[in-house]
C-alpha cells in the first residue's frame, strides 16, 4: 500500500470532503475503493501528486492575491475556477446554457451535446459559498437551490457549484431529492491533503462526468445498490438499532429545545431519519474497517482514543457511566471527525 493510500484510509483523513445525503457510498470516498472499481481510469500516485502540486501552486498564486472575497464572478473564474477545471482535464470552456426558472431565466455553464446536458456549472464570486443567499436578479435563494431547480428543469445529470473556496457536485436522486459531494479546496491545500485531492481529481473529471456513460453515474448506481444490499443483509437488527438510536436522541434532555418539533410527520422527521441511517452506516463501516485491519488498531493512540472496538468492549464489560455521561458519543464524534 502506498503512502497516499494509507493517508486515504486513516481515520479523519477526509475532513475536506462532505458527502451529503449519500451522493455516493462513503466507502467510495477514498482512492483505494475507487481504484478497486475503476483501476484503468484512475491516475497513478505519481501523476496525482504532481497534479496536487500544480493545484496548490494555483491556489497560492490566486487566493488572497489575485482573488479575494471582493472579487467579481469574472475575476474569480478567470484567475481560479477556469484554471482549476483545466487542471482537472476540462480543456474546453463550458457553453452558455439558458434555463427557465420561473420567474426568470438563468444562464449557467454547460457541458454536453445539443440534445443532452451532462454537467451544469455555476461559478460564484469567490466571496460567496453555495449556501449563501444570492442577492442579484429575480431569483431569491442560494446557489444550491438554484442548481437543484436547474437540474430538474434541464434534465442535466450533474451540477457543479464553485464559490467560497468550495467545489460542490450536485445530483438529484430518483425521488428528485438533492444530494451532493463537496470539496473544501482551501482545506485540501492547508492540510496538504493529497488523498482528498486524488478523490477530487478522479470524480471531477471528463471521464467521470461527461459522455453517454459517465463513470460517476455508474458509481452512483453501485453506491445505491451497495446501500440496498447492506440494508437487506442487516435487516431487522439494523432497524432495531436505528429505532433505539433515534429514540435516544428524541428523549435526551440536551435535545429538549428542538427534538419535540423535529420528531413529527414531515420533512424534518424524514431528514433526521436519513441522518440516523448515515450514523448507523458509518458505525458499521468503521467496525468493518477495524475488523479488516484497514484502520490502525495496533497504534495505541487510535486504539485508546478512537476505536469503536474499545467502546464496544467497554459496553460489554458494563463499565460504569454516569447518568448524564456522553463519553462514548463524544468518542464517536471525535472518530468521525
TORRO-960241 format. One record per residue (C-alpha): residue number from 1; residue in three letters; x, y, z. Coordinates in Angstrom, 2 decimals. Layout:
residues N
{rec NUM,"ALA",{X,Y,Z}}
...
end
This chain:
residues 337
{rec 1,"UNK",{0.00,0.00,0.00}}
{rec 2,"UNK",{1.38,3.41,-0.95}}
{rec 3,"UNK",{1.73,6.35,1.43}}
{rec 4,"UNK",{-1.08,8.12,-0.40}}
{rec 5,"UNK",{-3.40,5.13,0.08}}
{rec 6,"UNK",{-2.50,4.88,3.78}}
{rec 7,"UNK",{-3.43,8.54,4.19}}
{rec 8,"UNK",{-6.75,7.88,2.43}}
{rec 9,"UNK",{-7.63,5.13,4.91}}
{rec 10,"UNK",{-6.51,6.95,8.06}}
{rec 11,"UNK",{-9.29,7.99,10.47}}
{rec 12,"UNK",{-10.42,11.56,9.88}}
{rec 13,"UNK",{-8.35,11.80,6.68}}
{rec 14,"UNK",{-11.21,13.27,4.63}}
{rec 15,"UNK",{-12.38,16.35,6.57}}
{rec 16,"UNK",{-12.06,18.30,3.31}}
{rec 17,"UNK",{-14.88,16.26,1.72}}
{rec 18,"UNK",{-18.57,16.35,2.70}}
{rec 19,"UNK",{-20.80,13.57,1.39}}
{rec 20,"UNK",{-24.30,14.93,2.00}}
{rec 21,"UNK",{-27.44,12.80,1.58}}
{rec 22,"UNK",{-25.14,9.99,0.42}}
{rec 23,"UNK",{-24.15,11.27,-3.03}}
{rec 24,"UNK",{-22.06,8.11,-3.20}}
{rec 25,"UNK",{-21.38,5.47,-0.57}}
{rec 26,"UNK",{-18.84,6.70,2.00}}
{rec 27,"UNK",{-16.83,3.60,1.10}}
{rec 28,"UNK",{-16.06,5.14,-2.31}}
{rec 29,"UNK",{-14.83,8.48,-0.92}}
{rec 30,"UNK",{-11.30,7.06,-0.88}}
{rec 31,"UNK",{-8.79,6.25,-3.59}}
{rec 32,"UNK",{-8.32,2.55,-2.71}}
{rec 33,"UNK",{-12.04,1.89,-3.18}}
{rec 34,"UNK",{-12.16,3.92,-6.40}}
{rec 35,"UNK",{-9.16,2.04,-7.75}}
{rec 36,"UNK",{-10.80,-1.28,-6.92}}
{rec 37,"UNK",{-13.75,-0.34,-9.14}}
{rec 38,"UNK",{-12.06,1.72,-11.88}}
{rec 39,"UNK",{-8.41,0.67,-11.91}}
{rec 40,"UNK",{-7.74,1.63,-15.52}}
{rec 41,"UNK",{-9.31,5.10,-15.20}}
{rec 42,"UNK",{-7.52,6.24,-12.02}}
{rec 43,"UNK",{-4.26,8.12,-12.36}}
{rec 44,"UNK",{-1.11,6.80,-10.71}}
{rec 45,"UNK",{0.03,8.16,-7.34}}
{rec 46,"UNK",{2.89,9.99,-9.04}}
{rec 47,"UNK",{0.52,11.67,-11.50}}
{rec 48,"UNK",{-1.90,12.67,-8.75}}
{rec 49,"UNK",{0.89,14.05,-6.55}}
{rec 50,"UNK",{2.15,16.19,-9.45}}
{rec 51,"UNK",{-1.38,17.41,-10.16}}
{rec 52,"UNK",{-1.77,18.25,-6.48}}
{rec 53,"UNK",{1.41,20.36,-6.55}}
{rec 54,"UNK",{0.07,22.19,-9.61}}
{rec 55,"UNK",{-3.24,22.77,-7.84}}
{rec 56,"UNK",{-1.55,24.01,-4.66}}
{rec 57,"UNK",{0.59,26.44,-6.68}}
{rec 58,"UNK",{-2.50,27.71,-8.50}}
{rec 59,"UNK",{-4.31,28.23,-5.19}}
{rec 60,"UNK",{-1.40,30.02,-3.53}}
{rec 61,"UNK",{-0.86,32.31,-6.54}}
{rec 62,"UNK",{-4.53,33.22,-6.82}}
{rec 63,"UNK",{-6.23,33.26,-3.41}}
{rec 64,"UNK",{-5.85,36.48,-1.41}}
{rec 65,"UNK",{-3.52,37.80,-4.13}}
{rec 66,"UNK",{-5.41,37.87,-7.42}}
{rec 67,"UNK",{-8.73,36.69,-5.95}}
{rec 68,"UNK",{-10.31,37.99,-2.74}}
{rec 69,"UNK",{-13.76,37.91,-1.16}}
{rec 70,"UNK",{-14.50,41.16,-3.01}}
{rec 71,"UNK",{-13.64,39.72,-6.44}}
{rec 72,"UNK",{-16.29,39.52,-9.15}}
{rec 73,"UNK",{-17.51,36.33,-10.79}}
{rec 74,"UNK",{-15.48,37.12,-13.91}}
{rec 75,"UNK",{-12.23,37.60,-12.00}}
{rec 76,"UNK",{-12.81,34.58,-9.73}}
{rec 77,"UNK",{-13.48,32.44,-12.79}}
{rec 78,"UNK",{-10.53,33.73,-14.83}}
{rec 79,"UNK",{-7.96,33.53,-12.04}}
{rec 80,"UNK",{-9.06,30.39,-10.18}}
{rec 81,"UNK",{-12.06,28.37,-11.35}}
{rec 82,"UNK",{-11.25,28.11,-15.06}}
{rec 83,"UNK",{-7.57,27.16,-14.45}}
{rec 84,"UNK",{-8.76,24.59,-11.90}}
{rec 85,"UNK",{-11.14,22.95,-14.38}}
{rec 86,"UNK",{-8.37,22.91,-16.99}}
{rec 87,"UNK",{-6.08,21.20,-14.48}}
{rec 88,"UNK",{-8.86,18.62,-13.91}}
{rec 89,"UNK",{-8.97,17.86,-17.65}}
{rec 90,"UNK",{-11.76,20.11,-18.93}}
{rec 91,"UNK",{-9.88,21.63,-21.85}}
{rec 92,"UNK",{-12.84,23.47,-23.37}}
{rec 93,"UNK",{-14.88,26.16,-21.69}}
{rec 94,"UNK",{-18.49,25.26,-20.90}}
{rec 95,"UNK",{-21.05,26.66,-23.31}}
{rec 96,"UNK",{-23.64,29.16,-22.09}}
{rec 97,"UNK",{-26.98,27.49,-21.31}}
{rec 98,"UNK",{-30.11,29.49,-20.52}}
{rec 99,"UNK",{-32.61,27.69,-18.29}}
{rec 100,"UNK",{-36.13,28.81,-17.45}}
{rec 101,"UNK",{-36.58,29.11,-13.69}}
{rec 102,"UNK",{-39.81,30.93,-13.02}}
{rec 103,"UNK",{-39.76,33.91,-12.53}}
{rec 104,"UNK",{-36.53,34.32,-14.50}}
{rec 105,"UNK",{-34.15,32.68,-16.93}}
{rec 106,"UNK",{-30.69,31.91,-15.60}}
{rec 107,"UNK",{-27.53,31.38,-17.62}}
{rec 108,"UNK",{-25.16,28.64,-16.45}}
{rec 109,"UNK",{-22.17,26.94,-17.98}}
{rec 110,"UNK",{-22.93,23.56,-19.55}}
{rec 111,"UNK",{-21.03,20.57,-20.92}}
{rec 112,"UNK",{-22.76,18.10,-23.19}}
{rec 113,"UNK",{-24.25,17.81,-26.66}}
{rec 114,"UNK",{-27.06,19.57,-28.50}}
{rec 115,"UNK",{-29.62,17.14,-27.09}}
{rec 116,"UNK",{-28.07,16.25,-23.72}}
{rec 117,"UNK",{-26.60,18.20,-20.80}}
{rec 118,"UNK",{-24.02,16.23,-18.84}}
{rec 119,"UNK",{-22.86,18.90,-16.40}}
{rec 120,"UNK",{-24.11,22.34,-15.39}}
{rec 121,"UNK",{-21.55,24.73,-13.89}}
{rec 122,"UNK",{-22.42,27.68,-11.66}}
{rec 123,"UNK",{-19.44,29.91,-10.89}}
{rec 124,"UNK",{-19.91,32.33,-7.98}}
{rec 125,"UNK",{-17.83,35.24,-6.74}}
{rec 126,"UNK",{-15.06,33.91,-4.51}}
{rec 127,"UNK",{-16.71,35.60,-1.53}}
{rec 128,"UNK",{-19.92,33.54,-1.87}}
{rec 129,"UNK",{-20.40,29.90,-0.89}}
{rec 130,"UNK",{-23.01,27.56,-2.45}}
{rec 131,"UNK",{-25.31,28.08,0.54}}
{rec 132,"UNK",{-25.16,31.89,0.67}}
{rec 133,"UNK",{-28.23,33.80,-0.45}}
{rec 134,"UNK",{-28.00,35.32,-3.92}}
{rec 135,"UNK",{-29.00,38.98,-3.99}}
{rec 136,"UNK",{-28.85,39.75,-7.74}}
{rec 137,"UNK",{-31.60,39.14,-10.26}}
{rec 138,"UNK",{-35.15,37.99,-9.58}}
{rec 139,"UNK",{-34.11,34.61,-8.15}}
{rec 140,"UNK",{-34.02,34.64,-4.36}}
{rec 141,"UNK",{-32.27,31.81,-2.63}}
{rec 142,"UNK",{-28.91,30.08,-2.57}}
{rec 143,"UNK",{-26.83,28.80,-5.47}}
{rec 144,"UNK",{-27.59,25.30,-4.17}}
{rec 145,"UNK",{-31.33,25.91,-4.52}}
{rec 146,"UNK",{-30.82,27.44,-7.96}}
{rec 147,"UNK",{-28.78,24.43,-9.09}}
{rec 148,"UNK",{-31.38,21.98,-7.79}}
{rec 149,"UNK",{-34.08,23.74,-9.79}}
{rec 150,"UNK",{-31.84,23.99,-12.85}}
{rec 151,"UNK",{-31.09,20.26,-12.76}}
{rec 152,"UNK",{-34.80,19.46,-12.53}}
{rec 153,"UNK",{-35.70,21.86,-15.35}}
{rec 154,"UNK",{-32.89,20.86,-17.73}}
{rec 155,"UNK",{-32.58,17.15,-17.07}}
{rec 156,"UNK",{-28.82,17.52,-16.64}}
{rec 157,"UNK",{-27.11,14.59,-14.91}}
{rec 158,"UNK",{-24.88,16.59,-12.59}}
{rec 159,"UNK",{-24.22,20.13,-11.45}}
{rec 160,"UNK",{-21.05,21.77,-10.14}}
{rec 161,"UNK",{-21.05,24.91,-7.99}}
{rec 162,"UNK",{-17.76,26.70,-7.31}}
{rec 163,"UNK",{-17.57,29.52,-4.81}}
{rec 164,"UNK",{-16.28,30.42,-1.38}}
{rec 165,"UNK",{-13.26,28.16,-1.89}}
{rec 166,"UNK",{-15.52,25.14,-2.36}}
{rec 167,"UNK",{-16.42,22.88,-5.26}}
{rec 168,"UNK",{-19.75,21.08,-4.87}}
{rec 169,"UNK",{-21.06,18.31,-7.11}}
{rec 170,"UNK",{-24.86,18.11,-7.03}}
{rec 171,"UNK",{-27.26,15.45,-8.28}}
{rec 172,"UNK",{-30.96,14.70,-7.92}}
{rec 173,"UNK",{-31.78,11.18,-6.77}}
{rec 174,"UNK",{-34.59,9.04,-8.19}}
{rec 175,"UNK",{-37.09,10.89,-5.99}}
{rec 176,"UNK",{-35.76,14.27,-7.24}}
{rec 177,"UNK",{-34.19,14.96,-3.85}}
{rec 178,"UNK",{-30.76,16.68,-3.93}}
{rec 179,"UNK",{-27.54,15.11,-2.72}}
{rec 180,"UNK",{-24.05,16.47,-3.07}}
{rec 181,"UNK",{-20.35,15.88,-2.62}}
{rec 182,"UNK",{-18.41,18.99,-1.57}}
{rec 183,"UNK",{-14.66,19.59,-1.64}}
{rec 184,"UNK",{-13.16,22.27,0.61}}
{rec 185,"UNK",{-10.35,23.46,-1.67}}
{rec 186,"UNK",{-8.72,25.62,0.99}}
{rec 187,"UNK",{-8.62,22.75,3.49}}
{rec 188,"UNK",{-7.05,20.45,0.88}}
{rec 189,"UNK",{-4.24,22.95,0.39}}
{rec 190,"UNK",{-3.78,23.80,4.07}}
{rec 191,"UNK",{-3.57,20.14,5.08}}
{rec 192,"UNK",{-1.52,19.05,2.05}}
{rec 193,"UNK",{-4.31,16.53,1.65}}
{rec 194,"UNK",{-3.18,14.63,-1.43}}
{rec 195,"UNK",{-5.68,11.84,-0.73}}
{rec 196,"UNK",{-8.67,14.21,-0.80}}
{rec 197,"UNK",{-7.30,15.88,-3.92}}
{rec 198,"UNK",{-6.99,12.46,-5.51}}
{rec 199,"UNK",{-10.71,11.86,-4.95}}
{rec 200,"UNK",{-11.46,15.34,-6.35}}
{rec 201,"UNK",{-9.27,14.84,-9.44}}
{rec 202,"UNK",{-10.85,11.44,-10.07}}
{rec 203,"UNK",{-14.52,12.31,-9.68}}
{rec 204,"UNK",{-14.44,15.84,-11.12}}
{rec 205,"UNK",{-13.05,14.79,-14.49}}
{rec 206,"UNK",{-14.42,14.38,-18.02}}
{rec 207,"UNK",{-14.28,10.57,-17.79}}
{rec 208,"UNK",{-16.47,10.57,-14.69}}
{rec 209,"UNK",{-18.86,13.39,-15.59}}
{rec 210,"UNK",{-19.21,13.62,-19.38}}
{rec 211,"UNK",{-20.33,11.38,-22.23}}
{rec 212,"UNK",{-23.04,8.80,-22.87}}
{rec 213,"UNK",{-21.98,6.62,-19.93}}
{rec 214,"UNK",{-20.13,8.76,-17.37}}
{rec 215,"UNK",{-18.34,6.73,-14.74}}
{rec 216,"UNK",{-19.77,8.80,-11.89}}
{rec 217,"UNK",{-23.29,7.76,-12.91}}
{rec 218,"UNK",{-22.08,4.15,-12.75}}
{rec 219,"UNK",{-20.55,4.81,-9.34}}
{rec 220,"UNK",{-23.80,6.34,-8.04}}
{rec 221,"UNK",{-25.66,3.22,-9.20}}
{rec 222,"UNK",{-23.10,0.99,-7.48}}
{rec 223,"UNK",{-23.47,3.07,-4.32}}
{rec 224,"UNK",{-27.25,2.80,-4.35}}
{rec 225,"UNK",{-27.02,-0.94,-4.96}}
{rec 226,"UNK",{-24.46,-1.27,-2.19}}
{rec 227,"UNK",{-26.73,0.59,0.21}}
{rec 228,"UNK",{-29.69,-1.62,-0.70}}
{rec 229,"UNK",{-27.60,-4.80,-0.30}}
{rec 230,"UNK",{-26.31,-3.69,3.09}}
{rec 231,"UNK",{-29.82,-2.76,4.21}}
{rec 232,"UNK",{-31.22,-6.13,3.10}}
{rec 233,"UNK",{-28.38,-8.02,4.79}}
{rec 234,"UNK",{-28.70,-6.15,8.07}}
{rec 235,"UNK",{-32.47,-6.33,8.03}}
{rec 236,"UNK",{-34.35,-6.29,11.34}}
{rec 237,"UNK",{-31.23,-5.79,13.50}}
{rec 238,"UNK",{-30.37,-2.54,11.70}}
{rec 239,"UNK",{-33.93,-1.28,12.02}}
{rec 240,"UNK",{-33.94,-2.02,15.74}}
{rec 241,"UNK",{-30.60,-0.24,16.16}}
{rec 242,"UNK",{-31.86,2.78,14.20}}
{rec 243,"UNK",{-35.06,2.91,16.26}}
{rec 244,"UNK",{-33.09,2.75,19.51}}
{rec 245,"UNK",{-30.68,5.47,18.38}}
{rec 246,"UNK",{-33.40,7.88,17.23}}
{rec 247,"UNK",{-35.45,7.28,20.38}}
{rec 248,"UNK",{-32.39,8.13,22.49}}
{rec 249,"UNK",{-31.96,11.36,20.51}}
{rec 250,"UNK",{-35.65,12.20,20.97}}
{rec 251,"UNK",{-35.74,11.77,24.76}}
{rec 252,"UNK",{-32.28,13.13,25.60}}
{rec 253,"UNK",{-32.63,16.16,27.87}}
{rec 254,"UNK",{-29.96,18.07,25.94}}
{rec 255,"UNK",{-32.24,17.96,22.88}}
{rec 256,"UNK",{-35.37,19.15,24.66}}
{rec 257,"UNK",{-35.30,22.56,22.93}}
{rec 258,"UNK",{-35.63,21.17,19.40}}
{rec 259,"UNK",{-36.47,17.44,19.43}}
{rec 260,"UNK",{-40.26,17.70,20.02}}
{rec 261,"UNK",{-40.69,19.73,16.85}}
{rec 262,"UNK",{-38.42,17.51,14.76}}
{rec 263,"UNK",{-39.99,14.16,15.64}}
{rec 264,"UNK",{-43.29,14.89,13.93}}
{rec 265,"UNK",{-44.55,13.99,10.48}}
{rec 266,"UNK",{-42.98,15.97,7.67}}
{rec 267,"UNK",{-39.64,16.75,6.05}}
{rec 268,"UNK",{-37.87,17.32,9.39}}
{rec 269,"UNK",{-38.72,13.79,10.53}}
{rec 270,"UNK",{-37.60,12.30,7.21}}
{rec 271,"UNK",{-34.33,14.25,7.41}}
{rec 272,"UNK",{-33.45,13.08,10.92}}
{rec 273,"UNK",{-34.33,9.52,9.88}}
{rec 274,"UNK",{-31.86,9.85,6.99}}
{rec 275,"UNK",{-29.23,11.28,9.32}}
{rec 276,"UNK",{-29.77,8.36,11.70}}
{rec 277,"UNK",{-29.18,5.92,8.83}}
{rec 278,"UNK",{-25.93,7.74,7.92}}
{rec 279,"UNK",{-24.69,7.46,11.52}}
{rec 280,"UNK",{-25.55,3.77,11.60}}
{rec 281,"UNK",{-23.82,3.07,8.27}}
{rec 282,"UNK",{-20.70,4.97,9.36}}
{rec 283,"UNK",{-20.52,2.94,12.56}}
{rec 284,"UNK",{-20.85,-0.28,10.58}}
{rec 285,"UNK",{-18.24,0.84,8.06}}
{rec 286,"UNK",{-15.73,1.67,10.80}}
{rec 287,"UNK",{-16.35,-1.66,12.55}}
{rec 288,"UNK",{-15.80,-3.46,9.24}}
{rec 289,"UNK",{-12.61,-1.47,8.55}}
{rec 290,"UNK",{-11.28,-2.23,12.05}}
{rec 291,"UNK",{-12.06,-5.95,11.62}}
{rec 292,"UNK",{-10.23,-5.91,8.26}}
{rec 293,"UNK",{-7.18,-4.18,9.81}}
{rec 294,"UNK",{-7.70,-1.22,7.47}}
{rec 295,"UNK",{-7.53,1.13,10.48}}
{rec 296,"UNK",{-4.53,1.30,12.83}}
{rec 297,"UNK",{-5.76,-0.70,15.83}}
{rec 298,"UNK",{-2.13,-1.58,16.52}}
{rec 299,"UNK",{-1.41,2.08,17.31}}
{rec 300,"UNK",{-2.10,2.92,20.98}}
{rec 301,"UNK",{-3.40,6.42,20.19}}
{rec 302,"UNK",{-6.06,5.15,17.81}}
{rec 303,"UNK",{-6.92,2.08,19.89}}
{rec 304,"UNK",{-7.38,4.02,23.16}}
{rec 305,"UNK",{-8.80,7.30,21.84}}
{rec 306,"UNK",{-10.87,6.39,18.77}}
{rec 307,"UNK",{-11.52,2.68,18.30}}
{rec 308,"UNK",{-15.13,1.52,18.16}}
{rec 309,"UNK",{-13.98,-1.92,19.27}}
{rec 310,"UNK",{-12.76,-0.35,22.53}}
{rec 311,"UNK",{-16.10,1.41,23.03}}
{rec 312,"UNK",{-17.97,-1.85,22.35}}
{rec 313,"UNK",{-15.74,-3.67,24.83}}
{rec 314,"UNK",{-16.48,-1.05,27.49}}
{rec 315,"UNK",{-20.21,-1.53,26.99}}
{rec 316,"UNK",{-19.85,-5.32,27.06}}
{rec 317,"UNK",{-17.83,-5.12,30.27}}
{rec 318,"UNK",{-20.51,-2.99,31.98}}
{rec 319,"UNK",{-18.17,-0.06,32.56}}
{rec 320,"UNK",{-19.97,2.37,34.85}}
{rec 321,"UNK",{-21.06,5.60,33.15}}
{rec 322,"UNK",{-22.84,8.46,34.85}}
{rec 323,"UNK",{-26.50,9.04,34.07}}
{rec 324,"UNK",{-25.62,12.14,32.09}}
{rec 325,"UNK",{-22.35,10.87,30.58}}
{rec 326,"UNK",{-21.75,11.46,26.89}}
{rec 327,"UNK",{-18.26,9.96,26.87}}
{rec 328,"UNK",{-18.96,7.32,24.23}}
{rec 329,"UNK",{-20.90,9.69,21.96}}
{rec 330,"UNK",{-18.12,12.26,22.25}}
{rec 331,"UNK",{-15.70,9.49,21.26}}
{rec 332,"UNK",{-17.81,8.61,18.22}}
{rec 333,"UNK",{-17.91,12.25,17.14}}
{rec 334,"UNK",{-14.12,12.51,17.51}}
{rec 335,"UNK",{-13.71,9.38,15.37}}
{rec 336,"UNK",{-16.00,10.71,12.64}}
{rec 337,"UNK",{-14.09,13.99,12.52}}
end
